[in-house]
Amino acid sequence: MNDDRLPPVAPEVTATLVENLSPRLRKRLDAAVTKLGARPTHRDGDTVTIQVDDETELRLHAPGGVVATADAITCGCLLAPACVHRAAAACAAPTADPPPDLADRPTGATPEPASVTDPASVHVPDSASSPSSQEVASPAQRAAADALWSAGAAVLEAGIDGAGAVTQSALLRAAHTARIRHLPRAAGAALSVVTLLRAARAGDPSYRTADFVTALAELLGTAHRVGTASGAELDAARGRARRPYSPDGSLRLYGLFTEPVVTDSGHGGVRTWVAGTDGRLFTVGDVAPGGVGRAVGVADRAVRLGDTALTHRELGRAGLAVSGATVSPDGRLGAGKGVKAVTARGAAWTELPLAALWETPPSEQAARALRSTSRYAAPDGGGSDLLFLDVELIGAVRESAGTCLLALSGTGIAVRLTVADDDPALAHRDNLMLLAAAPGTRLRIIGRLVPALHPRLTLLACAHPTGEGTIDLGLDRLRRADLPDPAAPVHPARPQPGGPGAHSPLYLLERRVEQTVSAGRAALGMLGDVTAETRRIRRAGLPTAAGLLTALCTSAALRERDLFGRLLPADTDSFATHWLTAALYTAAVADSLCAAAWEPVREGPAAALSVPDQGPGRAVAQTAQH
């Protein structure tokens, strides 16, 4: 059975089914999930049938595409409805996203735009009203946040291998409670942790430990802030379920490019980027259940905005005149009844106003992208993570994760360009390999910043190598004839050394943070003496990182005994606090090093100086410790 064939199940349904199991059946739940995954499935309309054995069938009824109640999962075995099969099916199925109508509906004071759904960036509920400057969380919200903290700490204690279906159901129950208590940001983080846990345990090749660290730190950090924050900080910690749209009058927009969007939850579609006359970036999207197949097909469908008949591909190269526009904080254009849009002339990337996007220095663009899309930034913070560069291609570079394209920016910075999606149905990989075969080619590109200790982007669009038009690298396919003659002599520029963080020992702390989520607290507690690692970190000018590594390992190994010498239960709260402090610190320092790597290359001894242990890194560590 392919889990992708099962309909999404609401978090509270999975939690209820697991909680209703007897202790004996809970011990068998993980094995039942694995066994059920090998059984054949059959879909008939809204019902999916799993053949448990020759005589028993398990049915999941999903009207509207989601299993919304526990009664919608039925089993024909003799132990039903108290059998393990129903809970196993719910645990094997994807977790349902928040309803799109709640995620994208505008709030009170704005017109009613029928916004296009894009689950990839929907961030979860907000409170019914805006809090005053002195407002604090209610007792019910604090209790819900405490439950999320405890569930997240349990995942950290057990590690991925030990966080089975029962641990996941506790997270789902806490997420459901948090959502009805108007804590959508933490609830969304909990759902992300469950999704990544399942991907890791299933051996999904797209799983990355760094993503799991980010999701778990977001969960623990947000749950902690709910109990201590007030006013605007509390509002940010709560998050939003409804994306607010505000009127923005009349807009003259120019198309930039269209990118395919494929989410882990099985949604697919496209997002078209446009720019206003003042350089502001906006998006028009069309994302719905359907996966990569829908992402390829929907690019040639008409944009749902006003009366325009442009397709998404066409809009990426044309223009729009919009009146009565409504815009969300993250730049999405609403598509309500009051919005009028007609086709207008577009602009080339070398013409104003689009050309101005490439005139901003790369270091300023990278700093802006980091501010708006930091791993632990508040949702809907505005801004964009896109960078606009003029580069000269150097060639392919082999990395542990695959092959990337090395290019040299106009400021002398060597930038690594990677694919946005490796799915063979999309054109990203093939286009990147063709461009790698044309060293010396000069291109104007658009990419998405990848936080790293060296300049790195996912390549999204580029000017056509012939100079005529542009290429949406996820949708359009380059041909070898489009590239310069490989026999022609080329003289690619020599890349300069990496930035100040190229050889930072910060990874010594990062790998212990990642090791904890993979193997649990006990594995970290068996490390023993880490003096050599902390000495190396201190020599690099990062004393706070050295102190955090020592405290983390000490907390992991700390186990007290009772009067009879028996080990007492570990202090999961204390260990989770130390781990969260280290995770937030490494993210803040990594962002600082990333921003420094985009600074223009400097000659002389000053270029080799390491980034001092100051600024956001130390501030985050001190805040988390308090």
Secondary structure, DSSP 8 states (H G I E B T S, - for coil): --GGGS--B-HHHHHHHHHTS-HHHHHTHHHHHHHHTTS-EEEETTEEEEE-SSS-EEEEE-GGGSB-SGGGEEE-STTTTSSHHHHHHHHHS-B----HHHHH---TTS--------TTS---B--SS---TT-B--HHHHHHHHHHHHHHHHHHHHHHHH--HHHHHHHHHHHHHHHHTT-HHHHHHHHHHHHHHHHHHTT-TT--HHHHHHHHHHHHHHHHHHHH-BHHHHHHHH-BSS---EEEEEEEEEEEEEEEEE-TTSEEEEEEEEEETTS-EEEEEEEEE-HHHHHHHGGGSB--STT---BHHHHTTSEEEEEEEEE-TT-BB---TT-EEEEE----TTSTTGGGGGTS-HHHHHHHHHHHH-TT--TT-----EEEEEEEEEEEEEETTEEEEEEEETTS-EEEEEES---TTSSHHHHHHHHHT-TT-EEEEEEEE--SSS-EEEEEEEE-TTSSSEEETTTS---GGGS--TTS-----------TTTT-TTHHHHHHHHHHHHH-HHHHHT----HHHHHHHHHTT-HHHHHHHHHHHHHHH---B-TTS-B----HHHHHHHHHHHHHHHHHHHHHHHHHHTS----SGGGG----S-THHHHHHHHHH-
